[in-house]
Amino acid sequence: MKHLSKILAVSSLALAASACDVNKTEEGEMPDVDVDAGEMPEYEVKKTEEGELPEADIDGGELPEYEVDTMDVDVDTETKEVEVPVVDVEMPEEDDDDSGN
């Protein structure tokens, strides 16, 4: 019965995820990037001068907006009473002589 309810739950989620209708409502844009060129070493086997990293000013971009219409999913719960067995555990008494040291 547990497996059937798990399969039913997974199937419901898969159906809900596959039944989505997505419409793009706004275009996104890439961020503006200003890069100042730095000095590059010459293309030789030996390094003739030190290079510098360029300075970069980056403004954040904007993600497009989406409107998503999903289907309605009704999930019901029911309470079941389960009989749990009573377990009586008797621990052996510990002897100081048998401690293994």
VMD Tcl script that builds the backbone (N, CA, C; Angstrom):
set m [mol new atoms 303]
animate dup $m
set s [atomselect $m all]
$s set {name element resname resid chain x y z} {
  {N N MET 1 A 0.823 -1.190 0.000}
  {CA C MET 1 A 0.000 0.000 0.000}
  {C C MET 1 A 0.869 1.257 0.000}
  {N N LYS 2 A 2.040 1.178 0.690}
  {CA C LYS 2 A 2.945 2.332 0.722}
  {C C LYS 2 A 3.444 2.664 -0.677}
  {N N HIS 3 A 3.802 1.625 -1.424}
  {CA C HIS 3 A 4.354 1.830 -2.768}
  {C C HIS 3 A 3.310 2.432 -3.694}
  {N N LEU 4 A 2.066 2.001 -3.554}
  {CA C LEU 4 A 1.002 2.521 -4.400}
  {C C LEU 4 A 0.776 4.002 -4.136}
  {N N SER 5 A 0.804 4.412 -2.861}
  {CA C SER 5 A 0.603 5.835 -2.556}
  {C C SER 5 A 1.790 6.668 -3.025}
  {N N LYS 6 A 3.008 6.126 -2.963}
  {CA C LYS 6 A 4.184 6.844 -3.468}
  {C C LYS 6 A 4.109 7.003 -4.981}
  {N N ILE 7 A 3.725 5.935 -5.669}
  {CA C ILE 7 A 3.602 5.990 -7.124}
  {C C ILE 7 A 2.518 6.975 -7.523}
  {N N LEU 8 A 1.414 6.986 -6.786}
  {CA C LEU 8 A 0.325 7.915 -7.060}
  {C C LEU 8 A 0.773 9.356 -6.855}
  {N N ALA 9 A 1.539 9.619 -5.791}
  {CA C ALA 9 A 2.022 10.978 -5.516}
  {C C ALA 9 A 2.998 11.445 -6.596}
  {N N VAL 10 A 3.925 10.590 -6.992}
  {CA C VAL 10 A 4.903 10.945 -8.025}
  {C C VAL 10 A 4.206 11.165 -9.358}
  {N N SER 11 A 3.228 10.320 -9.670}
  {CA C SER 11 A 2.484 10.472 -10.921}
  {C C SER 11 A 1.718 11.785 -10.938}
  {N N SER 12 A 1.131 12.168 -9.802}
  {CA C SER 12 A 0.395 13.435 -9.716}
  {C C SER 12 A 1.325 14.619 -9.926}
  {N N LEU 13 A 2.506 14.571 -9.323}
  {CA C LEU 13 A 3.473 15.653 -9.492}
  {C C LEU 13 A 3.968 15.738 -10.928}
  {N N ALA 14 A 4.207 14.600 -11.556}
  {CA C ALA 14 A 4.664 14.592 -12.945}
  {C C ALA 14 A 3.585 15.152 -13.862}
  {N N LEU 15 A 2.345 14.813 -13.614}
  {CA C LEU 15 A 1.239 15.335 -14.410}
  {C C LEU 15 A 1.106 16.835 -14.224}
  {N N ALA 16 A 1.229 17.311 -12.993}
  {CA C ALA 16 A 1.119 18.746 -12.724}
  {C C ALA 16 A 2.256 19.514 -13.390}
  {N N ALA 17 A 3.460 18.965 -13.370}
  {CA C ALA 17 A 4.613 19.652 -13.962}
  {C C ALA 17 A 4.538 19.665 -15.485}
  {N N SER 18 A 3.991 18.626 -16.074}
  {CA C SER 18 A 3.939 18.559 -17.532}
  {C C SER 18 A 2.756 19.314 -18.110}
  {N N ALA 19 A 1.812 19.729 -17.289}
  {CA C ALA 19 A 0.613 20.407 -17.779}
  {C C ALA 19 A 0.722 21.919 -17.653}
  {N N CYS 20 A 1.924 22.457 -17.489}
  {CA C CYS 20 A 2.116 23.900 -17.351}
  {C C CYS 20 A 2.095 24.566 -18.722}
  {N N ASP 21 A 1.504 25.766 -18.786}
  {CA C ASP 21 A 1.488 26.576 -20.000}
  {C C ASP 21 A 2.285 27.830 -19.694}
  {N N VAL 22 A 3.441 28.019 -20.349}
  {CA C VAL 22 A 4.333 29.138 -20.058}
  {C C VAL 22 A 4.306 30.119 -21.220}
  {N N ASN 23 A 4.044 31.402 -20.915}
  {CA C ASN 23 A 4.066 32.458 -21.914}
  {C C ASN 23 A 5.081 33.510 -21.497}
  {N N LYS 24 A 5.998 33.846 -22.385}
  {CA C LYS 24 A 7.011 34.863 -22.105}
  {C C LYS 24 A 6.354 36.229 -22.252}
  {N N THR 25 A 6.402 37.057 -21.188}
  {CA C THR 25 A 5.706 38.341 -21.207}
  {C C THR 25 A 6.641 39.522 -21.392}
  {N N GLU 26 A 7.958 39.319 -21.218}
  {CA C GLU 26 A 8.892 40.435 -21.335}
  {C C GLU 26 A 10.240 39.926 -21.791}
  {N N GLU 27 A 10.920 40.674 -22.658}
  {CA C GLU 27 A 12.246 40.302 -23.121}
  {C C GLU 27 A 13.279 40.627 -22.043}
  {N N GLY 28 A 14.314 39.824 -21.940}
  {CA C GLY 28 A 15.422 40.096 -21.031}
  {C C GLY 28 A 16.516 40.836 -21.770}
  {N N GLU 29 A 17.509 41.290 -21.025}
  {CA C GLU 29 A 18.625 41.975 -21.666}
  {C C GLU 29 A 19.927 41.559 -21.017}
  {N N MET 30 A 20.975 41.572 -21.788}
  {CA C MET 30 A 22.301 41.233 -21.288}
  {C C MET 30 A 22.859 42.414 -20.512}
  {N N PRO 31 A 23.739 42.176 -19.533}
  {CA C PRO 31 A 24.332 43.286 -18.786}
  {C C PRO 31 A 25.306 44.087 -19.643}
  {N N ASP 32 A 25.442 45.391 -19.327}
  {CA C ASP 32 A 26.423 46.238 -19.995}
  {C C ASP 32 A 27.784 46.002 -19.358}
  {N N VAL 33 A 28.817 45.774 -20.175}
  {CA C VAL 33 A 30.157 45.496 -19.668}
  {C C VAL 33 A 31.128 46.465 -20.327}
  {N N ASP 34 A 31.841 47.264 -19.511}
  {CA C ASP 34 A 32.888 48.152 -20.006}
  {C C ASP 34 A 34.224 47.578 -19.571}
  {N N VAL 35 A 35.100 47.254 -20.522}
  {CA C VAL 35 A 36.399 46.667 -20.208}
  {C C VAL 35 A 37.487 47.553 -20.791}
  {N N ASP 36 A 38.402 47.994 -19.925}
  {CA C ASP 36 A 39.571 48.741 -20.381}
  {C C ASP 36 A 40.691 47.745 -20.622}
  {N N ALA 37 A 41.293 47.786 -21.800}
  {CA C ALA 37 A 42.334 46.827 -22.139}
  {C C ALA 37 A 43.574 47.067 -21.284}
  {N N GLY 38 A 44.150 45.997 -20.782}
  {CA C GLY 38 A 45.381 46.091 -20.018}
  {C C GLY 38 A 46.572 45.766 -20.896}
  {N N GLU 39 A 47.723 45.712 -20.280}
  {CA C GLU 39 A 48.930 45.389 -21.044}
  {C C GLU 39 A 49.099 43.882 -21.104}
  {N N MET 40 A 49.411 43.375 -22.271}
  {CA C MET 40 A 49.640 41.953 -22.461}
  {C C MET 40 A 51.119 41.728 -22.747}
  {N N PRO 41 A 51.695 40.649 -22.238}
  {CA C PRO 41 A 53.085 40.361 -22.588}
  {C C PRO 41 A 53.193 39.991 -24.069}
  {N N GLU 42 A 54.339 40.243 -24.629}
  {CA C GLU 42 A 54.560 39.903 -26.036}
  {C C GLU 42 A 54.548 38.395 -26.203}
  {N N TYR 43 A 54.293 37.943 -27.431}
  {CA C TYR 43 A 54.250 36.514 -27.697}
  {C C TYR 43 A 55.650 35.990 -27.960}
  {N N GLU 44 A 56.380 35.748 -26.897}
  {CA C GLU 44 A 57.708 35.161 -26.977}
  {C C GLU 44 A 57.794 34.074 -25.924}
  {N N VAL 45 A 58.812 33.267 -26.020}
  {CA C VAL 45 A 59.006 32.212 -25.045}
  {C C VAL 45 A 59.390 32.814 -23.703}
  {N N LYS 46 A 60.165 33.916 -23.722}
  {CA C LYS 46 A 60.592 34.565 -22.494}
  {C C LYS 46 A 59.644 35.713 -22.187}
  {N N LYS 47 A 59.358 35.888 -20.913}
  {CA C LYS 47 A 58.505 36.985 -20.473}
  {C C LYS 47 A 59.330 38.257 -20.477}
  {N N THR 48 A 58.890 39.254 -21.260}
  {CA C THR 48 A 59.689 40.470 -21.399}
  {C C THR 48 A 59.187 41.614 -20.526}
  {N N GLU 49 A 57.935 41.577 -20.084}
  {CA C GLU 49 A 57.400 42.616 -19.194}
  {C C GLU 49 A 56.201 42.056 -18.445}
  {N N GLU 50 A 55.840 42.721 -17.356}
  {CA C GLU 50 A 54.697 42.309 -16.546}
  {C C GLU 50 A 53.402 42.761 -17.213}
  {N N GLY 51 A 52.346 41.989 -17.056}
  {CA C GLY 51 A 51.038 42.368 -17.579}
  {C C GLY 51 A 50.155 42.909 -16.458}
  {N N GLU 52 A 49.013 43.476 -16.833}
  {CA C GLU 52 A 48.050 43.990 -15.864}
  {C C GLU 52 A 46.668 43.463 -16.213}
  {N N LEU 53 A 45.862 43.236 -15.185}
  {CA C LEU 53 A 44.485 42.848 -15.430}
  {C C LEU 53 A 43.680 44.076 -15.814}
  {N N PRO 54 A 42.731 43.942 -16.739}
  {CA C PRO 54 A 41.915 45.093 -17.126}
  {C C PRO 54 A 40.905 45.439 -16.036}
  {N N GLU 55 A 40.464 46.701 -16.019}
  {CA C GLU 55 A 39.399 47.108 -15.114}
  {C C GLU 55 A 38.082 46.829 -15.810}
  {N N ALA 56 A 37.098 46.343 -15.074}
  {CA C ALA 56 A 35.805 46.018 -15.672}
  {C C ALA 56 A 34.694 46.623 -14.829}
  {N N ASP 57 A 33.795 47.393 -15.467}
  {CA C ASP 57 A 32.596 47.909 -14.824}
  {C C ASP 57 A 31.420 47.139 -15.401}
  {N N ILE 58 A 30.720 46.405 -14.542}
  {CA C ILE 58 A 29.634 45.551 -15.009}
  {C C ILE 58 A 28.346 45.985 -14.322}
  {N N ASP 59 A 27.320 46.266 -15.121}
  {CA C ASP 59 A 25.989 46.554 -14.596}
  {C C ASP 59 A 25.160 45.296 -14.776}
  {N N GLY 60 A 24.359 44.965 -13.776}
  {CA C GLY 60 A 23.553 43.748 -13.829}
  {C C GLY 60 A 22.525 43.776 -14.936}
  {N N GLY 61 A 22.205 42.623 -15.457}
  {CA C GLY 61 A 21.201 42.494 -16.507}
  {C C GLY 61 A 19.822 42.336 -15.896}
  {N N GLU 62 A 18.878 41.936 -16.711}
  {CA C GLU 62 A 17.508 41.760 -16.250}
  {C C GLU 62 A 16.958 40.477 -16.849}
  {N N LEU 63 A 16.402 39.619 -15.997}
  {CA C LEU 63 A 15.805 38.380 -16.480}
  {C C LEU 63 A 14.437 38.664 -17.073}
  {N N PRO 64 A 14.035 37.909 -18.085}
  {CA C PRO 64 A 12.688 38.103 -18.634}
  {C C PRO 64 A 11.631 37.636 -17.642}
  {N N GLU 65 A 10.446 38.231 -17.727}
  {CA C GLU 65 A 9.353 37.807 -16.867}
  {C C GLU 65 A 8.531 36.757 -17.603}
  {N N TYR 66 A 8.028 35.782 -16.858}
  {CA C TYR 66 A 7.200 34.727 -17.426}
  {C C TYR 66 A 5.892 34.661 -16.673}
  {N N GLU 67 A 4.836 34.369 -17.388}
  {CA C GLU 67 A 3.540 34.138 -16.785}
  {C C GLU 67 A 3.248 32.658 -16.951}
  {N N VAL 68 A 3.037 31.946 -15.846}
  {CA C VAL 68 A 2.861 30.502 -15.895}
  {C C VAL 68 A 1.467 30.154 -15.391}
  {N N ASP 69 A 0.699 29.465 -16.228}
  {CA C ASP 69 A -0.612 28.970 -15.829}
  {C C ASP 69 A -0.481 27.477 -15.572}
  {N N THR 70 A -0.693 27.080 -14.336}
  {CA C THR 70 A -0.589 25.660 -13.990}
  {C C THR 70 A -1.984 25.094 -13.787}
  {N N MET 71 A -2.106 23.794 -13.889}
  {CA C MET 71 A -3.403 23.183 -13.652}
  {C C MET 71 A -3.636 23.041 -12.154}
  {N N ASP 72 A -4.894 23.008 -11.760}
  {CA C ASP 72 A -5.244 22.825 -10.356}
  {C C ASP 72 A -5.157 21.347 -10.000}
  {N N VAL 73 A -4.553 21.061 -8.861}
  {CA C VAL 73 A -4.416 19.687 -8.394}
  {C C VAL 73 A -5.052 19.601 -7.020}
  {N N ASP 74 A -6.032 18.713 -6.876}
  {CA C ASP 74 A -6.661 18.489 -5.583}
  {C C ASP 74 A -6.007 17.285 -4.924}
  {N N VAL 75 A -5.537 17.482 -3.706}
  {CA C VAL 75 A -4.885 16.408 -2.963}
  {C C VAL 75 A -5.699 16.176 -1.699}
  {N N ASP 76 A -6.171 14.954 -1.528}
  {CA C ASP 76 A -6.938 14.603 -0.341}
  {C C ASP 76 A -6.062 13.775 0.585}
  {N N THR 77 A -6.364 13.870 1.871}
  {CA C THR 77 A -5.677 13.034 2.854}
  {C C THR 77 A -6.721 12.240 3.615}
  {N N GLU 78 A -6.327 11.092 4.094}
  {CA C GLU 78 A -7.222 10.309 4.933}
  {C C GLU 78 A -6.414 9.736 6.082}
  {N N THR 79 A -7.049 9.623 7.214}
  {CA C THR 79 A -6.392 9.130 8.418}
  {C C THR 79 A -6.649 7.635 8.541}
  {N N LYS 80 A -5.587 6.886 8.755}
  {CA C LYS 80 A -5.702 5.441 8.947}
  {C C LYS 80 A -5.083 5.085 10.290}
  {N N GLU 81 A -5.680 4.122 10.950}
  {CA C GLU 81 A -5.168 3.660 12.231}
  {C C GLU 81 A -4.334 2.409 11.978}
  {N N VAL 82 A -3.111 2.415 12.480}
  {CA C VAL 82 A -2.184 1.310 12.252}
  {C C VAL 82 A -1.829 0.700 13.602}
  {N N GLU 83 A -1.928 -0.606 13.685}
  {CA C GLU 83 A -1.584 -1.285 14.926}
  {C C GLU 83 A -0.073 -1.495 14.980}
  {N N VAL 84 A 0.528 -1.014 16.055}
  {CA C VAL 84 A 1.971 -1.103 16.224}
  {C C VAL 84 A 2.260 -2.164 17.290}
  {N N PRO 85 A 3.170 -3.095 16.998}
  {CA C PRO 85 A 3.464 -4.133 17.994}
  {C C PRO 85 A 4.220 -3.565 19.190}
  {N N VAL 86 A 4.003 -4.157 20.324}
  {CA C VAL 86 A 4.712 -3.766 21.545}
  {C C VAL 86 A 6.001 -4.582 21.613}
  {N N VAL 87 A 7.113 -3.915 21.816}
  {CA C VAL 87 A 8.410 -4.581 21.853}
  {C C VAL 87 A 8.994 -4.407 23.244}
  {N N ASP 88 A 9.369 -5.515 23.879}
  {CA C ASP 88 A 9.979 -5.484 25.204}
  {C C ASP 88 A 11.435 -5.896 25.044}
  {N N VAL 89 A 12.346 -4.987 25.351}
  {CA C VAL 89 A 13.773 -5.254 25.205}
  {C C VAL 89 A 14.386 -5.386 26.586}
  {N N GLU 90 A 15.026 -6.511 26.832}
  {CA C GLU 90 A 15.725 -6.711 28.092}
  {C C GLU 90 A 17.219 -6.662 27.815}
  {N N MET 91 A 17.885 -5.713 28.417}
  {CA C MET 91 A 19.317 -5.549 28.218}
  {C C MET 91 A 20.060 -6.431 29.216}
  {N N PRO 92 A 21.153 -7.069 28.772}
  {CA C PRO 92 A 21.947 -7.875 29.713}
  {C C PRO 92 A 22.641 -6.955 30.712}
  {N N GLU 93 A 22.808 -7.462 31.906}
  {CA C GLU 93 A 23.483 -6.675 32.927}
  {C C GLU 93 A 24.966 -6.604 32.623}
  {N N GLU 94 A 25.532 -5.428 32.867}
  {CA C GLU 94 A 26.953 -5.233 32.585}
  {C C GLU 94 A 27.779 -5.675 33.771}
  {N N ASP 95 A 28.844 -6.462 33.495}
  {CA C ASP 95 A 29.777 -6.893 34.536}
  {C C ASP 95 A 31.045 -6.068 34.405}
  {N N ASP 96 A 31.580 -5.597 35.514}
  {CA C ASP 96 A 32.811 -4.827 35.485}
  {C C ASP 96 A 34.011 -5.700 35.112}
  {N N ASP 97 A 33.927 -7.023 35.370}
  {CA C ASP 97 A 35.043 -7.926 35.080}
  {C C ASP 97 A 35.165 -8.206 33.582}
  {N N ASP 98 A 34.085 -8.133 32.813}
  {CA C ASP 98 A 34.085 -8.479 31.387}
  {C C ASP 98 A 34.174 -7.230 30.506}
  {N N SER 99 A 34.791 -6.183 30.975}
  {CA C SER 99 A 34.830 -4.938 30.200}
  {C C SER 99 A 35.829 -4.999 29.043}
  {N N GLY 100 A 36.732 -5.970 29.024}
  {CA C GLY 100 A 37.680 -6.129 27.935}
  {C C GLY 100 A 38.957 -5.344 28.132}
  {N N ASN 101 A 39.135 -4.678 29.221}
  {CA C ASN 101 A 40.356 -3.904 29.477}
  {C C ASN 101 A 41.351 -4.686 30.245}
}
mol reanalyze $m
mol bondsrecalc $m
mol representation Tube
mol addrep $m
